[in-house]
Amino acid sequence: YTAWQHRRSCILALHRSVEEELAFTAALAEDSPKNYQLWHHRRWAIGQLPADDAVVLAGEKEFTASLLRDE
């Protein structure tokens, strides 16, 4: 968890794109869908987006469902 927390701090300090972070974590999640620290970090990233961003939220729901179907 410490490494992910450090990554979050860096993302905020450097004003990095949350969408890029979601793409990065998506690639990791496809390889390791049971990495709970990754999912916690991804949840944080989604929380950084505007609450009314329905497109991203719908995409996240479908992404999660697709990984659950693969298991």
HUDA-V722235 format. One record per residue. N is the residue number from 1. RES is the residue in three letters. D_FIRST is the distance of its C-alpha to the first C-alpha in Angstrom with 2 decimals. Layout:
n: (N,N)
res: (RES,RES)
d_first: (D_FIRST,D_FIRST)
This chain:
n: (1,2,3,4,5,6,7,8,9,10,11,12,13,14,15,16,17,18,19,20,21,22,23,24,25,26,27,28,29,30,31,32,33,34,35,36,37,38,39,40,41,42,43,44,45,46,47,48,49,50,51,52,53,54,55,56,57,58,59,60,61,62,63,64,65,66,67,68,69,70,71)
res: (TYR,THR,ALA,TRP,GLN,HIS,ARG,ARG,SER,CYS,ILE,LEU,ALA,LEU,HIS,ARG,SER,VAL,GLU,GLU,GLU,LEU,ALA,PHE,THR,ALA,ALA,LEU,ALA,GLU,ASP,SER,PRO,LYS,ASN,TYR,GLN,LEU,TRP,HIS,HIS,ARG,ARG,TRP,ALA,ILE,GLY,GLN,LEU,PRO,ALA,ASP,ASP,ALA,VAL,VAL,LEU,ALA,GLY,GLU,LYS,GLU,PHE,THR,ALA,SER,LEU,LEU,ARG,ASP,GLU)
d_first: (0.00,3.81,5.52,5.22,6.11,8.61,9.84,10.57,12.37,14.28,15.29,16.69,18.33,19.92,20.90,19.76,20.82,18.65,20.92,20.09,16.37,17.38,19.61,17.04,14.62,17.83,18.76,15.55,15.86,19.45,18.71,15.91,16.40,14.68,11.15,9.72,6.29,8.96,11.13,9.04,8.86,12.50,13.43,12.48,14.61,17.39,17.43,18.25,21.38,24.66,25.09,28.36,27.12,28.51,28.59,24.87,24.17,26.80,25.42,21.94,23.70,25.71,22.87,20.98,24.35,25.15,22.09,22.93,26.52,25.69,24.19)
